């Protein structure tokens, strides 16, 4: 474990032990300051005040691209994971009999947009999970071999138990069978190093409000050059166009030749300013450094929890499978009751997957983990 957290603990103002980044990441102090400054500038200067902030959107795009491991022209901003996946599902050309593979135990954001395609005759195949609700690559391979598949839609990190899949391996498997890979990065981006281009991903989406430490209503979409030109823009607006025609009654428009074509209208300027500030903090600390710290905290938690007779670690943290989520159950006690007990002890967690998730970040201390373990040990059984 690093001698000190890579993110300054003073950036997080939460008073309790906060181990709930898998649900909602607290906003760092500089991110809050950016929101306040935006509001003040618009209050005092109106349109003039917001123009400078709009210029910062491209700075945020460049930072998000660095964090994703791709180029800025491959990045579009969305409201959240659901919006990004819906944009892809709604824009791909579908025909009756097309198949989409979706692993079991996916979060609804990566299920419902695909299920909605059933009305077009698209078949959604749910692939059985492996240990710890992980993606079973052998089961994916079997499903791919059973017939043509247009897309595989899968989470990098499973939301309930935290199992991580090798996205490069999954992409290679999908591509070998002529399928696209759409990756949900919600529980990984910001806590794990990401290499979109190196992994040859077709598309990936993530929300801002979890590990990216940004407001709700922000998100990112990364899309390959090839797929970008195959996804129809179903809801274009003035921001989608390379040459905006203001009121000239033209019946033609030309889309941006990059991912900006998927951004239809007025931007969430304040949210993107906040997102950019948080992304800068993450980049400055270093994604590898952050993950090394989180991984060590999670390993410490697993070791300590394993020593408690009435507790069980439900997460699979075999080599290459671990993430920033460690889910723990207490024998004989339902998960929500355990969560209530921990919150009463000053430990913020959420119940998922039959246990409570411990999800630390780059500013979490080992003392915080020890406090949570003590709280788990004190659960009445």
C-alpha positions as CSV (number, residue, x, y, z in Angstrom):
1,X,0.0,0.0,0.0
2,X,1.2,3.5,-0.7
3,X,2.5,5.5,2.2
4,X,-0.2,8.1,1.7
5,X,-3.4,8.1,-0.4
6,X,-2.7,9.4,-4.0
7,X,-5.7,11.7,-3.6
8,X,-5.6,14.2,-0.8
9,X,-8.1,13.1,1.9
10,X,-8.8,16.7,2.6
11,X,-10.5,16.9,-0.8
12,X,-13.4,14.7,0.5
13,X,-15.6,16.5,3.0
14,X,-17.6,13.5,4.1
15,X,-17.3,13.1,7.9
16,X,-18.2,9.4,8.1
17,X,-16.0,6.6,6.8
18,X,-17.0,6.7,3.1
19,X,-16.9,3.4,1.4
20,X,-19.7,3.9,-1.2
21,X,-18.0,5.2,-4.3
22,X,-19.6,2.4,-6.3
23,X,-22.9,4.2,-5.6
24,X,-22.0,7.9,-5.6
25,X,-18.6,9.6,-5.4
26,X,-18.4,12.7,-3.1
27,X,-17.4,15.8,-5.0
28,X,-13.9,17.0,-4.3
29,X,-13.4,20.5,-3.0
30,X,-12.0,22.0,-6.3
31,X,-15.0,20.4,-8.2
32,X,-17.5,22.1,-5.8
33,X,-15.6,25.4,-6.3
34,X,-15.9,25.0,-10.1
35,X,-19.7,24.6,-9.8
36,X,-19.9,27.7,-7.5
37,X,-17.7,29.8,-9.8
38,X,-19.8,28.8,-12.8
39,X,-23.0,29.8,-11.0
40,X,-21.6,33.1,-9.9
41,X,-20.3,33.9,-13.4
42,X,-23.7,33.2,-14.9
43,X,-25.4,35.2,-12.1
44,X,-23.3,38.3,-12.7
45,X,-22.5,38.1,-16.4
46,X,-25.3,36.1,-18.0
47,X,-24.4,34.9,-21.6
48,X,-20.9,36.5,-21.4
49,X,-20.2,34.5,-18.3
50,X,-21.1,31.2,-19.8
51,X,-19.1,31.6,-23.0
52,X,-15.8,31.1,-21.3
53,X,-17.1,28.0,-19.5
54,X,-18.3,26.5,-22.8
55,X,-14.7,26.8,-24.1
56,X,-13.6,24.6,-21.3
57,X,-15.8,21.7,-22.6
58,X,-13.0,20.8,-25.0
59,X,-10.5,20.8,-22.2
60,X,-12.8,18.4,-20.3
61,X,-13.0,16.2,-23.5
62,X,-9.3,16.0,-23.8
63,X,-8.9,15.0,-20.1
64,X,-11.6,12.4,-20.4
65,X,-9.9,11.0,-23.5
66,X,-6.6,10.6,-21.6
67,X,-8.4,8.8,-18.7
68,X,-10.1,6.5,-21.2
69,X,-7.0,5.9,-23.2
70,X,-8.2,7.3,-26.5
71,X,-8.2,10.5,-28.6
72,X,-10.6,13.4,-27.9
73,X,-12.3,13.1,-31.2
74,X,-13.6,9.6,-30.1
75,X,-15.2,11.0,-27.0
76,X,-18.8,12.3,-26.6
77,X,-20.6,13.6,-23.5
78,X,-23.8,12.0,-22.3
79,X,-26.1,12.3,-19.4
80,X,-25.1,8.9,-17.9
81,X,-24.5,5.2,-18.7
82,X,-28.1,4.6,-19.7
83,X,-28.1,7.4,-22.2
84,X,-24.8,6.3,-23.8
85,X,-25.9,2.7,-24.2
86,X,-29.3,3.8,-25.4
87,X,-27.7,6.0,-28.0
88,X,-25.7,3.0,-29.3
89,X,-28.6,0.5,-29.1
90,X,-31.0,2.9,-30.9
91,X,-28.5,3.9,-33.6
92,X,-27.2,0.6,-34.8
93,X,-28.9,-0.9,-37.8
94,X,-31.0,-3.9,-36.7
95,X,-32.8,-6.6,-38.6
96,X,-35.2,-9.4,-37.4
97,X,-33.1,-12.3,-36.1
98,X,-30.1,-10.2,-35.0
99,X,-28.7,-11.3,-31.7
100,X,-27.2,-9.4,-28.7
101,X,-25.3,-11.2,-25.9
102,X,-25.7,-9.8,-22.4
103,X,-24.1,-11.6,-19.4
104,X,-26.2,-12.4,-16.4
105,X,-26.2,-10.1,-13.4
106,X,-25.7,-6.9,-15.4
107,X,-27.0,-3.6,-14.0
108,X,-30.4,-2.6,-15.7
109,X,-28.6,0.2,-17.6
110,X,-26.9,-2.4,-19.7
111,X,-30.0,-4.6,-20.0
112,X,-33.1,-2.5,-20.7
113,X,-31.9,-0.7,-23.8
114,X,-31.2,-4.0,-25.5
115,X,-34.4,-5.6,-24.3
116,X,-36.3,-2.7,-26.0
117,X,-35.0,-4.0,-29.3
118,X,-37.2,-7.0,-29.1
119,X,-39.9,-5.1,-30.8
120,X,-37.6,-5.0,-33.9
121,X,-37.2,-8.8,-33.8
122,X,-33.8,-8.7,-32.1
123,X,-33.0,-11.6,-29.8
124,X,-31.3,-10.8,-26.5
125,X,-29.3,-13.8,-25.2
126,X,-28.5,-13.8,-21.5
127,X,-25.1,-15.6,-21.0
128,X,-24.7,-17.6,-17.7
129,X,-22.2,-16.1,-15.2
130,X,-19.1,-17.6,-13.7
131,X,-17.8,-17.6,-10.1
132,X,-18.7,-14.4,-8.2
133,X,-21.2,-13.4,-10.9
134,X,-18.2,-12.8,-13.2
135,X,-18.4,-13.0,-17.0
136,X,-17.8,-16.5,-18.1
137,X,-15.7,-16.2,-21.3
138,X,-16.2,-19.8,-22.1
139,X,-20.0,-19.3,-22.0
140,X,-19.7,-16.2,-24.1
141,X,-17.6,-18.2,-26.7
142,X,-20.3,-20.9,-26.8
143,X,-23.0,-18.3,-27.3
144,X,-21.0,-16.6,-30.1
145,X,-20.4,-19.9,-31.8
146,X,-24.1,-20.8,-31.7
147,X,-25.0,-18.2,-34.5
148,X,-24.2,-14.7,-35.7
149,X,-24.1,-12.0,-33.0
150,X,-24.2,-8.3,-33.7
151,X,-23.0,-7.1,-30.3
152,X,-21.8,-8.2,-26.9
153,X,-22.8,-5.8,-24.2
154,X,-20.9,-6.3,-20.9
155,X,-19.7,-4.5,-17.8
156,X,-16.0,-4.1,-17.1
157,X,-16.7,-4.5,-13.4
158,X,-19.8,-6.3,-12.2
159,X,-21.8,-3.8,-10.0
160,X,-22.8,-6.1,-7.1
161,X,-19.8,-8.3,-6.4
162,X,-17.1,-6.4,-8.3
163,X,-15.8,-9.1,-10.6
164,X,-13.6,-7.6,-13.4
165,X,-13.4,-9.0,-16.9
166,X,-10.4,-8.7,-19.2
167,X,-11.9,-6.3,-21.8
168,X,-9.1,-6.9,-24.3
169,X,-9.7,-10.6,-24.2
170,X,-13.4,-10.1,-24.4
171,X,-13.0,-7.7,-27.4
172,X,-10.8,-10.2,-29.2
173,X,-13.3,-13.0,-28.6
174,X,-16.2,-10.9,-29.9
175,X,-14.3,-9.6,-32.9
176,X,-13.2,-13.2,-33.8
177,X,-16.9,-14.0,-34.3
178,X,-17.8,-10.7,-36.1
179,X,-19.5,-9.1,-33.1
180,X,-19.0,-5.6,-31.6
181,X,-18.1,-5.1,-27.9
182,X,-20.0,-2.4,-26.0
183,X,-18.4,-2.0,-22.6
184,X,-20.1,-0.5,-19.5
185,X,-17.2,1.1,-17.6
186,X,-19.4,2.5,-14.7
187,X,-17.7,0.6,-11.9
188,X,-14.2,0.9,-13.3
189,X,-13.4,4.2,-14.9
190,X,-11.7,6.4,-12.3
191,X,-10.5,3.5,-10.1
192,X,-8.8,1.3,-12.7
193,X,-6.5,2.3,-15.6
194,X,-8.4,2.2,-18.9
195,X,-6.9,1.6,-22.3
196,X,-9.7,1.9,-24.8
197,X,-7.6,2.0,-28.0
198,X,-5.1,-0.6,-26.9
199,X,-7.9,-3.0,-25.9
200,X,-9.6,-2.4,-29.4
201,X,-12.9,-1.6,-27.8
202,X,-15.8,-0.6,-30.2
203,X,-17.6,1.5,-27.6
204,X,-17.6,2.2,-23.9
205,X,-19.7,4.3,-21.6
206,X,-19.4,5.6,-18.0
207,X,-21.3,7.9,-15.7
208,X,-19.6,10.8,-13.9
209,X,-21.2,10.4,-10.5
210,X,-19.3,7.3,-9.3
211,X,-15.6,6.8,-9.4
212,X,-15.2,10.0,-11.5
213,X,-16.3,12.0,-8.5
214,X,-18.5,14.3,-10.6
215,X,-22.2,15.4,-10.5
216,X,-25.1,13.2,-11.6
217,X,-26.2,13.9,-15.1
218,X,-22.7,13.7,-16.6
219,X,-21.2,10.9,-18.5
220,X,-18.8,9.9,-21.3
221,X,-19.0,7.8,-24.4
222,X,-15.9,6.5,-26.3
223,X,-16.5,5.1,-29.7
224,X,-14.2,3.8,-32.4
225,X,-13.9,5.5,-35.7
226,X,-15.4,2.6,-37.6
227,X,-18.4,2.2,-35.3
228,X,-19.0,5.9,-35.2
229,X,-19.9,5.9,-38.8
230,X,-22.2,2.9,-38.5
231,X,-24.3,4.4,-35.7
232,X,-27.1,6.6,-36.9
233,X,-27.7,9.9,-35.1
234,X,-31.4,9.6,-34.2
235,X,-31.7,12.9,-32.4
236,X,-29.4,15.5,-34.0
237,X,-29.4,19.1,-32.8
238,X,-27.4,22.2,-33.4
239,X,-24.4,20.9,-31.5
240,X,-24.3,17.8,-33.7
241,X,-23.7,19.8,-36.8
242,X,-20.4,20.9,-38.2
243,X,-22.0,23.9,-39.9
244,X,-24.9,25.3,-37.9
245,X,-27.5,27.0,-40.1
246,X,-29.3,29.5,-37.8
247,X,-32.7,30.2,-39.3
248,X,-31.9,29.9,-43.0
249,X,-34.6,27.4,-43.6
250,X,-32.1,24.9,-45.0
251,X,-33.3,21.3,-45.3
252,X,-29.8,19.9,-45.1
253,X,-27.2,19.6,-42.3
254,X,-23.7,18.1,-42.0
255,X,-22.8,16.2,-38.9
256,X,-19.4,16.5,-37.2
257,X,-17.0,14.0,-38.4
258,X,-16.1,13.0,-34.9
259,X,-18.0,11.9,-31.7
260,X,-19.4,15.3,-31.2
261,X,-22.2,14.3,-33.7
262,X,-23.8,12.5,-30.8
263,X,-24.2,15.6,-28.7
264,X,-27.5,17.1,-29.8
265,X,-28.0,20.5,-28.0
266,X,-27.2,22.7,-25.1
267,X,-24.4,21.3,-22.9
268,X,-24.6,20.7,-19.2
269,X,-21.9,23.3,-18.9
270,X,-21.7,23.4,-15.1
271,X,-21.6,19.6,-14.9
272,X,-18.9,19.3,-17.5
273,X,-16.8,21.9,-15.8
274,X,-17.1,19.9,-12.6
275,X,-16.3,16.7,-14.5
276,X,-13.2,18.2,-16.0
277,X,-12.0,19.4,-12.6
278,X,-12.4,15.9,-11.1
279,X,-10.8,14.2,-14.1
280,X,-7.8,16.5,-13.8
281,X,-7.4,15.5,-10.2
282,X,-7.5,11.8,-11.1
283,X,-5.0,12.3,-13.9
284,X,-2.7,14.3,-11.7
285,X,-2.8,11.5,-9.0
286,X,-2.2,8.9,-11.7
287,X,-4.7,6.1,-12.6
288,X,-2.1,3.4,-11.9
289,X,-1.2,5.0,-8.6
290,X,-4.9,5.2,-7.6
291,X,-5.6,1.6,-8.5
292,X,-2.5,0.3,-6.6
293,X,-3.8,2.1,-3.5
294,X,-7.4,0.9,-3.9
295,X,-6.3,-2.7,-4.6
296,X,-4.1,-2.7,-1.5
297,X,-7.0,-1.4,0.6
298,X,-9.4,-4.1,-0.8
299,X,-6.8,-6.8,-0.1
300,X,-6.4,-5.6,3.4
301,X,-10.2,-5.6,3.8
302,X,-10.5,-9.2,2.5
303,X,-7.8,-10.4,4.9
304,X,-9.4,-8.7,7.9
305,X,-12.9,-9.7,7.1
306,X,-11.9,-13.4,6.6
307,X,-10.8,-13.5,10.2
308,X,-14.3,-12.6,11.4
309,X,-16.1,-15.9,12.0
310,X,-19.6,-14.7,11.0
311,X,-18.5,-12.8,7.9
312,X,-17.9,-13.9,4.4
313,X,-16.3,-12.2,1.4
314,X,-18.5,-12.7,-1.6
315,X,-16.3,-11.0,-4.2
316,X,-14.0,-13.0,-6.4
317,X,-10.5,-11.4,-6.1
318,X,-8.5,-14.0,-8.0
319,X,-5.6,-12.6,-10.1
320,X,-6.9,-10.1,-12.6
321,X,-10.5,-10.3,-11.4
322,X,-10.4,-7.7,-8.5
323,X,-11.8,-4.2,-8.6
324,X,-12.6,-1.4,-6.1
325,X,-15.6,-3.4,-4.8
326,X,-15.4,-5.9,-2.0
327,X,-18.8,-7.3,-1.0
328,X,-19.2,-8.8,2.4
329,X,-22.1,-10.7,4.0
330,X,-22.9,-11.6,7.6
331,X,-24.2,-15.1,8.1
332,X,-27.8,-15.1,9.3
333,X,-28.3,-11.3,8.8
334,X,-29.9,-9.8,5.7
335,X,-27.7,-7.3,3.8
336,X,-29.9,-4.3,4.3
337,X,-29.8,-4.8,8.1
338,X,-26.0,-5.0,7.9
339,X,-25.9,-1.8,5.9
340,X,-28.1,0.0,8.5
341,X,-25.8,-1.2,11.3
342,X,-22.7,0.0,9.5
343,X,-24.2,3.4,8.8
344,X,-25.1,3.7,12.5
345,X,-21.4,3.1,13.2
346,X,-20.4,5.9,10.8
347,X,-19.6,3.7,7.8
348,X,-21.4,4.6,4.6
349,X,-22.1,1.5,2.4
350,X,-24.8,0.1,0.1
351,X,-26.4,-3.3,0.2
352,X,-25.9,-5.2,-3.1
353,X,-25.4,-8.9,-4.2
354,X,-26.5,-10.4,-0.9
355,X,-24.0,-8.3,1.1
356,X,-22.7,-4.8,1.7
357,X,-20.2,-3.3,-0.8
358,X,-17.0,-1.8,0.5
359,X,-15.8,0.5,-2.3
360,X,-12.8,2.8,-1.3
361,X,-11.2,5.3,-3.5
362,X,-7.8,7.0,-3.9
363,X,-8.3,9.2,-0.8
364,X,-9.4,6.4,1.5
365,X,-7.1,5.5,4.4
366,X,-6.3,2.1,5.9
367,X,-7.8,3.4,9.1
368,X,-11.2,3.7,7.3
369,X,-11.0,0.1,6.3
370,X,-10.2,-1.0,9.8
371,X,-13.1,1.0,11.2
372,X,-15.5,-0.7,8.7
373,X,-14.1,-4.1,9.6
374,X,-14.7,-3.4,13.3
375,X,-18.3,-2.4,12.5
376,X,-18.8,-5.6,10.6
377,X,-17.4,-7.6,13.6
378,X,-20.0,-5.9,15.9
379,X,-23.0,-6.8,13.8
380,X,-25.4,-8.8,16.2
381,X,-25.8,-12.4,15.0
